[in-house]
């Protein structure tokens, strides 16, 4: 990571403390966040929803010494930063840091201490609980004025039962999806009224895919609409995307790259040109000639298709709905959206005799 980018990220993370008492916050409950999907340079709001335990803070007060739980943990961390007490801050850390070395943790702690003087905390906005992590967003005001912004502080339960501070935020899929939503055009970071999925919407989406590392009430899940290409009874996105894949397969069988152009987005087509004459390009073209569709996630403006090559494994393909039809997108592009659906367990589930049959499907849907 270059220095300029690191500086921007650090500025988003840090804050100072205030001792004003805080009105009691509502308990953690079910929240539905629209799933954001990055297509090329655009971030689209999809029809899928992330179900996660969370709460919204409606009070303008900051947590104080009489707070409890997560709010008390936030107060202690902000107080240690305000007094620049490194010893106190180290005493508030989680006992283990996922993915981070001791030197990396201390480097991040020092970064917090050096940055907090330039920021003033205004209020807590949202908190989320997923797996064994609790994450709270704090609205901050740059010193000397400037537009307020929000930064996430993460905590994890320690062996002593207290919430320990994670200066290096976890980069799990739920964490990334929450951050995407928060900072998007429909999230609290930009929208006056954040867009949420209603309980009725969550309940109406038939598939529920757990994103957690272990079963618990705090495990987040994706709620989505999907259809098996093998057993679907109703025409829909699965049929439309299936027809496009069939046309792409015909192009692959003819062995001519240029025949794919009508089916591929402009950005993906440009990337494909860079390797069309290479061995990888020929392998890609050959692979298209042997595809069979197994399952499609219908995400509204986005479709995720799982296809199987003859005698081979299952891979995901991403499509976006344009004005004149579906287009293949994100070819060769890796981001949080593609990583989410390229996970090994999803590919294995799509390869089952009955794709995704062992994933939870809500009764009657």
HELIX and SHEET records of a PDB file:
HELIX    1   1 UNK A    3  UNK A   13  1                                  11    
HELIX    2   2 UNK A   69  UNK A   82  1                                  14    
HELIX    3   3 UNK A   86  UNK A   91  1                                   6    
HELIX    4   4 UNK A  102  UNK A  115  1                                  14    
HELIX    5   5 UNK A  116  UNK A  118  5                                   3    
HELIX    6   6 UNK A  173  UNK A  183  1                                  11    
HELIX    7   7 UNK A  199  UNK A  204  1                                   6    
HELIX    8   8 UNK A  237  UNK A  254  1                                  18    
HELIX    9   9 UNK A  257  UNK A  263  5                                   7    
HELIX   10  10 UNK A  266  UNK A  273  1                                   8    
HELIX   11  11 UNK A  279  UNK A  288  1                                  10    
HELIX   12  12 UNK A  336  UNK A  341  1                                   6    
HELIX   13  13 UNK A  344  UNK A  351  1                                   8    
SHEET    1   A 7 UNK A 163  UNK A 166  0                                        
SHEET    2   A 7 UNK A 149  UNK A 157 -1                                        
SHEET    3   A 7 UNK A 133  UNK A 142 -1                                        
SHEET    4   A 7 UNK A 119  UNK A 130 -1                                        
SHEET    5   A 7 UNK A  42  UNK A  56 -1                                        
SHEET    6   A 7 UNK A  29  UNK A  39 -1                                        
SHEET    7   A 7 UNK A 196  UNK A 197 -1                                        
SHEET    1   B 8 UNK A 163  UNK A 166  0                                        
SHEET    2   B 8 UNK A 149  UNK A 157 -1                                        
SHEET    3   B 8 UNK A 133  UNK A 142 -1                                        
SHEET    4   B 8 UNK A 119  UNK A 130 -1                                        
SHEET    5   B 8 UNK A  42  UNK A  56 -1                                        
SHEET    6   B 8 UNK A 221  UNK A 228 -1                                        
SHEET    7   B 8 UNK A 207  UNK A 210 -1                                        
SHEET    8   B 8 UNK A 360  UNK A 361 -1                                        
SHEET    1   C10 UNK A 163  UNK A 166  0                                        
SHEET    2   C10 UNK A 149  UNK A 157 -1                                        
SHEET    3   C10 UNK A 133  UNK A 142 -1                                        
SHEET    4   C10 UNK A 119  UNK A 130 -1                                        
SHEET    5   C10 UNK A  42  UNK A  56 -1                                        
SHEET    6   C10 UNK A 221  UNK A 228 -1                                        
SHEET    7   C10 UNK A 291  UNK A 298 -1                                        
SHEET    8   C10 UNK A 302  UNK A 309 -1                                        
SHEET    9   C10 UNK A 314  UNK A 322 -1                                        
SHEET   10   C10 UNK A 325  UNK A 329 -1                                        
END                                                                             
